[in-house]
Amino acid sequence: MKRIVLVCSAGMSTSLLVSKMQVAAKDQGFECSIEAYGEAQLKNHEDEIDVLLLGPQVRFLFNKLKTKFDAKNVPVEVINMIDYGTMNGPKVLKQAQNLLNK
């Protein structure tokens, strides 16, 4: 099962997006785990990630996390601001799936 992790400032603002992504995954029959964590919590879950998506508000962490997770072969990307702002779960799930398929 693939593990998708979203990171934001405190892990709160992404919870609605995670719910919408879970519905989209269920509709597609795509088995995965989708979790949201705050930046500070991420270190406790580093070995449980197949793809890492950053909320636009923490895009400043991109270079640091990309370097760290490249070594673990985990793709890292910033979520599109419009998709994040509109809580477009299917589109963000598609972004994660595209990263998993690279």
Secondary structure, DSSP 8 states (H G I E B T S, - for coil): -EEEEEEESBSSTTHHHHHHHHHHHHHHT--EEEEEEETTTGGGSGGG-SEEEE-GGGGGGHHHHHHHHHTTT--EEE--HHHHHTT-HHHHHHHHHHHHT-
